Amino acid sequence: MPDTDGQAGAPVDDPTPETPTAADAAAPAQEAAASTGELVPGDHGATADPAPLDTPVPWPWIGIAVALFVAALAARLATVGRRRRPVDDGLTASDAEPLPSDHDSDPSDASAAPPTSGLAARLQDRLERTRSAFRAGLDALMGRDTIDEAALEGLEDALLLADVGVGTAEHLTGAIRARLGGQQADVEVLRATLREEMLALLQGVEASRPVPRPVDDGPFVLLVVGVNGSGKTTTIGKLASRWTKAGHGVILGAADTFRAAAGDQLAVWAERAGCPIVQHPEGADPAAVAFETMDRAGADGRDLVLIDTAGRLQNARPLMEQLTKIRKVLHKKAEGAPHETWLVIDGTMGQNALQQARAFHDATPLTGVVVTKLDGTAKGGMVLAIAKELGLPVRFIGVGEQPDDLRPFDATAFVDALV
């Protein structure tokens, strides 16, 4: 029987199309009545549908649209997942590297050093060039039955290639000579002994607490110095980020008023770290910047003041004298300030960096050094020279461009990355 509800279609029991039925013939009348809302025979009192009832539903197109929507949603969720940890590296998001497992610690404790095992693995990758210089010299000694004078001379050459310096190389080989000279020992024993002697040297200057330390009255003041291009301003920005995350009230003083973009560069880091900055026009008196920074720190209740200074060569006497003026201003504003004075050294400079450290130490008492750019050099042995020749604590080392690549110095991890 044909469908009697006013809809055109084939018999229910037989899907095969047949000749037009009475319902088919009535379709034109139903369409005409649709515009007036009138009933037509066979409609059983139902109001006519304004659209032709035999128009096919575009199911394929709906399926395609749904599939595209699901794909777009999945891609969006994946992007959100990748961005669940923000990039703050001073560059662009495309320049960022995936963070290793040792970055997964609680960010609220940003001042704490990461796990040694993770740091050692990171350093082994970043210090590959220096590590290769050491390993090449040690591997050349393979096959020797005893650690004789020739073997020790080969070891000394390997140390010099890594820019340890003559004095430090002689110190290390002399200590090993006293322990192993003439004994039946293979190169692995030599490697282990070298590791022990390097570790003893570096642990003597390893800072148990990189700062900041408590100050009874007023903020803790850190003065940062260095030559042009050493990474001084960037280092201050990374330190501000680290200590702000650790809960300190940080304020920056842009006392480098000689380099046109120095203050603006530091201002960008201050904004990222979420801390205020005192900045004067180019050419202003750096001591005036230090003075105002201390005033602002006291008014705002800040507990940590970081003062940037102009990059200068160690033999530029007028600029060195200016450091003395800044120090006097800081001391007048807070007893004992600056509480720390750090020299930022470019690790690619090798033994030249040691000469810089000596000159700065003579001009203004240093309490520590930060060695940057160790990931791009084979001269990482200069860290050993600084420890041996100057006895200055190595506070932080820089092994990359990201903020987390500025790490508190860990003597054990550093030595393990080299030998």
C-alpha atoms as one frame of an Amber mdcrd trajectory, in Angstrom:
protein
   0.000   0.000   0.000   1.238   3.526  -0.634   2.117   5.740   2.277  -1.062
   7.545   3.405   0.467  10.299   5.539   0.887  12.702   2.668   4.577  11.929
   2.013   5.752  10.659  -1.337   7.652   7.403  -1.235   7.746   3.739  -2.167
   5.795   1.037  -0.300   7.307   0.235   3.033   7.712  -3.472   2.323   9.307
  -3.054  -1.075  12.237  -0.641  -1.543  12.046  -0.965  -5.338  10.618   2.223
  -6.949   7.255   1.812  -8.698   5.122   3.970 -10.948   3.844   7.256  -9.472
   1.035   6.849  -6.973  -1.855   9.069  -6.056   0.302  10.602  -3.360   2.832
  11.533  -6.023   0.160  13.191  -8.056  -1.022  15.146  -5.041   2.449  16.560
  -4.380   1.953  19.678  -6.556  -1.209  20.511  -4.678   0.561  20.075  -1.378
   3.337  22.418  -2.480   0.826  25.036  -3.584  -1.035  24.791  -0.309   2.184
  25.182   1.642   2.227  28.880   0.918  -1.284  29.375   2.330  -1.198  26.831
   5.116  -4.303  25.058   3.755  -4.921  21.366   4.164  -4.952  19.100   1.180
  -6.533  15.678   0.761  -4.494  12.876   2.247  -2.723  15.254   4.618  -4.550
  13.909   7.715  -4.665  17.367   9.224  -0.860  17.919   9.139   0.536  21.243
   8.065   2.518  21.057   4.844   6.303  21.173   5.141   7.682  24.322   3.481
  10.495  22.307   1.841  10.004  19.463  -0.660   9.820  16.291   1.369  11.701
  14.218  -1.162  14.870  16.440  -1.072  17.850  14.156  -0.190  19.740  14.934
   3.042  23.405  15.783   2.239  24.841  13.151   4.609  28.271  12.874   2.855
  28.912  16.593   3.189  27.884  16.573   6.855  30.285  13.688   7.484  33.148
  15.561   5.829  32.417  18.692   7.875  32.374  16.706  11.120  35.685  15.031
  10.242  37.342  18.374   9.528  36.050  19.794  12.798  37.384  16.826  14.790
  40.803  17.109  13.092  41.009  20.826  13.833  40.024  20.243  17.470  42.684
  17.535  17.869  45.375  19.812  16.424  44.338  22.616  18.770  44.495  20.342
  21.813  47.964  19.130  20.791  49.182  22.711  20.487  47.826  23.574  23.915
  49.563  20.518  25.332  52.879  21.572  23.872  52.436  25.078  25.288  51.462
  24.025  28.782  54.884  25.268  29.945  55.598  28.819  28.764  58.770  29.751
  26.949  60.705  32.590  28.545  64.166  32.437  27.056  64.860  35.967  25.960
  64.544  34.871  22.324  61.512  33.672  20.405  59.398  30.599  20.985  60.811
  28.987  17.832  64.341  29.257  19.236  63.465  27.389  22.425  64.674  23.857
  23.040  62.683  21.136  24.816  63.510  21.322  28.484  65.225  18.254  29.937
  63.836  16.242  32.830  65.762  18.200  35.440  63.549  21.229  34.686  60.480
  19.458  35.991  61.073  20.453  39.601  58.813  22.822  41.503  59.253  26.277
  39.876  58.523  27.947  43.206  61.964  26.838  44.395  63.861  28.368  41.494
  66.907  29.194  43.597  67.621  25.554  44.337  70.091  23.693  42.156  68.551
  20.977  39.932  69.272  17.298  40.623  72.950  16.508  40.090  72.278  13.630
  37.706  70.163  15.805  35.414  72.646  18.667  35.555  75.563  16.347  34.775
  73.760  14.984  31.718  72.966  18.510  30.571  76.556  19.625  31.070  77.966
  16.627  29.212  76.009  17.752  26.185  76.803  21.454  26.576  80.490  21.014
  27.401  81.166  18.521  24.622  83.962  20.581  23.058  85.921  20.900  26.287
  85.169  17.286  27.137  86.554  16.174  23.767  89.807  18.042  24.417  90.278
  16.185  27.690  89.256  12.817  26.294  91.508  13.078  23.263  94.554  13.501
  25.472  93.546  10.700  27.814  92.691   8.295  25.017  96.124   8.880  23.505
  97.564   7.259  26.616  95.637   4.007  26.137  97.801   0.897  26.067 100.463
   2.131  28.457 101.406  -0.291  31.201 102.523   2.358  33.681 101.796   5.981
  34.427 105.303   7.204  33.698 106.686  10.674  32.995 105.770  10.467  29.322
 102.166   9.704  30.259 102.038  12.660  32.614 103.425  14.947  29.923 100.683
  13.748  27.591  98.112  14.499  30.278  99.524  17.991  30.748  99.204  18.632
  27.005  95.547  17.577  27.164  94.923  19.990  30.019  96.573  22.847  28.138
  94.418  22.161  25.084  91.364  22.677  27.276  92.825  26.045  28.377  93.403
  25.023  31.967  96.535  27.171  31.955 100.154  26.324  32.655 100.052  26.856
  36.392  96.910  24.795  36.931  98.057  22.040  34.578 101.328  21.732  36.471
  99.441  21.647  39.762  97.201  18.785  38.620  99.929  16.686  37.004 102.170
  17.242  40.029  99.470  15.928  42.353  98.915  12.899  40.119 102.663  12.293
  39.869 102.881  12.145  43.635 100.072   9.588  43.778 100.689   7.375  40.739
 104.198   7.981  39.441 105.826   4.692  38.375 102.933   2.514  39.505 101.357
  -0.202  37.416  98.149   1.590  36.490  96.118   1.887  33.327  94.596   4.994
  31.811  91.311   4.499  33.634  93.146   4.819  36.941  94.713   7.986  35.587
  91.298   9.301  34.593  89.842   8.559  38.037  92.787  10.219  39.778  92.503
  13.284  37.567  88.819  13.509  38.426  89.576  13.425  42.148  92.210  16.151
  41.885  90.001  18.416  39.753  87.127  17.931  42.157  89.313  18.809  45.144
  90.385  21.987  43.376  86.869  23.119  42.487  85.170  22.140  45.720  87.456
  24.572  47.484  85.691  27.468  45.740  82.227  25.973  45.349  79.651  28.294
  46.884  77.459  26.525  49.404  74.801  29.219  48.883  74.968  31.206  45.650
  72.962  34.084  47.305  70.929  35.848  48.251  71.724  35.657  51.933  69.754
  37.364  54.702  70.614  40.972  55.544  69.679  42.378  58.944  68.717  45.859
  57.836  67.826  46.737  54.252  68.056  44.791  50.992  70.783  42.456  49.814
  72.790  44.285  47.138  74.554  42.556  44.248  76.848  44.572  41.961  77.611
  42.952  38.596  80.653  43.928  36.511  82.373  42.701  33.360  83.736  43.604
  29.946  81.611  44.375  26.909  80.072  41.308  25.304  80.507  38.985  28.269
  76.744  38.502  28.702  76.521  40.675  31.820  73.117  42.278  31.235  71.558
  39.003  30.103  72.945  37.261  33.184  71.350  39.886  35.459  68.022  39.387
  33.703  68.183  35.628  34.181  69.104  36.023  37.842  66.158  38.384  38.336
  63.839  35.814  36.806  65.238  33.018  38.971  65.028  34.914  42.262  61.638
  36.461  41.563  60.243  32.965  41.056  61.868  31.988  44.361  59.793  34.659
  46.129  62.283  37.509  46.464  61.307  41.135  45.972  63.786  42.041  43.221
  64.556  45.487  41.821  67.010  46.226  38.996  69.239  49.257  38.633  70.288
  50.007  35.030  73.584  51.732  35.857  74.999  50.948  32.413  74.198  54.374
  30.958  76.907  54.335  28.296  75.646  51.638  25.952  72.618  52.899  24.055
  70.463  49.771  24.326  71.667  48.429  27.684  68.878  49.984  29.749  66.204
  48.963  27.255  67.554  45.413  27.173  67.467  45.170  30.951  63.956  46.674
  30.983  62.727  43.805  28.806  64.154  41.291  31.277  62.583  43.203  34.182
  59.179  43.030  32.519  59.517  39.289  31.954  60.618  38.737  35.546  57.825
  40.957  36.848  60.096  43.259  38.818  60.633  47.058  38.728  63.647  48.770
  37.210  65.292  52.169  37.750  66.504  53.578  34.443  67.979  56.992  33.629
  68.616  58.537  30.185  71.694  57.554  28.227  74.789  59.340  29.492  73.437
  59.895  33.010  75.552  59.397  36.112  75.592  55.647  36.951  76.043  56.461
  40.657  72.778  58.421  40.553  71.019  55.320  39.195  72.432  53.260  42.056
  71.306  55.895  44.578  67.724  55.999  43.285  67.544  52.209  43.059  68.386
  51.920  46.738  65.756  54.540  47.604  63.110  52.681  45.598  64.079  49.373
  47.186  63.583  50.811  50.665  60.283  52.491  49.795  58.861  49.369  48.136
  60.206  46.893  50.686  62.401  45.080  48.152  64.878  42.617  49.610  67.182
  42.104  46.621  68.879  44.816  44.535  70.742  43.919  41.329  72.902  46.693
  39.867  74.071  46.460  36.261  77.181  48.419  35.275  78.717  49.514  32.003
  80.898  46.986  30.265  84.495  48.083  30.462  87.951  46.852  29.659  90.049
  45.998  32.638  92.608  48.675  31.684  90.063  51.531  31.327  91.036  53.417
  34.477  88.273  56.131  34.410  85.574  53.475  34.182  87.225  51.421  36.878
  87.271  54.482  39.115  83.578  54.914  38.415  82.983  51.502  39.963  84.564
  52.809  43.135  82.096  55.740  43.125  79.134  53.392  42.696  80.352  51.234
  45.560  80.615  54.286  47.851  77.049  55.333  47.034  75.716  51.852  47.740
  77.606  51.684  51.018  76.137  54.987  52.171  72.632  53.693  51.504  73.096
  50.308  53.195  75.686  49.044  55.642  78.057  46.591  53.966  76.667  47.161
  50.455  77.400  45.903  47.937  77.242  42.596  49.752  78.437  40.705  46.674
  80.319  41.837  43.567  80.326  39.359  40.706  82.393  39.370  37.544  80.718
  37.933  34.447  83.293  36.205  32.221  82.910  34.999  28.650  84.028  31.360
  28.732  85.213  31.482  25.141  87.984  33.900  26.168  90.023  31.191  27.881
  93.151  32.478  29.608  92.302  36.072  28.616  89.332  35.790  30.967  91.749
  34.983  33.777  93.646  38.199  33.080  90.372  40.131  33.135  89.469  38.613
  36.480  92.819  39.624  37.976  92.427  43.238  36.808  88.853  43.572  38.039
  89.743  41.967  41.346  92.466  44.581  41.830  90.095  47.448  40.963  87.083
  46.294  42.970  86.982  43.388  45.424  85.208  40.463  43.773  83.278  37.857
  45.711  82.508  35.531  42.826  82.425  34.947  39.095  79.789  33.841  36.600
  81.162  32.033  33.549  78.953  32.269  30.458  78.940  30.694  26.969  80.560
  27.426  28.088  78.412  25.530  25.584  80.232  27.096  22.615  83.876  26.616
  23.559  86.613  24.042  24.102  88.161  26.324  26.734  86.024  25.323  29.690
  89.164  24.404  31.597  89.575  28.082  32.437  87.087  27.498  35.264  89.790
  25.394  36.900  92.320  28.172  36.363  90.060  30.727  38.057  89.675  28.412
  41.031  93.416  27.737  41.285  94.839  31.173  40.464  92.286  33.481  42.101
  90.447  31.325  44.606  87.188  33.048  43.667  83.922  31.145  44.055  82.261
  30.200  40.780  78.670  31.207  41.486  76.877  30.328  38.255  77.752  28.949
  34.829  75.942  29.621  31.575  75.550  26.669  29.219  72.903  27.972  26.811
  70.511  30.760  25.877  67.475  29.774  27.922  66.956  31.186  31.420  67.295
  27.734  32.960  70.686  27.331  31.262  72.187  29.677  33.848  72.926  27.160
  36.605  74.336  27.353  40.123  77.833  25.914  39.859  78.060  22.277  40.919
  81.663  21.084  41.109  80.808  17.386  40.932  78.531  17.759  37.926  81.063
  19.971  36.166  83.942  17.524  36.618  81.797  14.550  35.620  80.903  16.405
  32.414  84.596  16.779  31.545  86.211  13.461  32.440
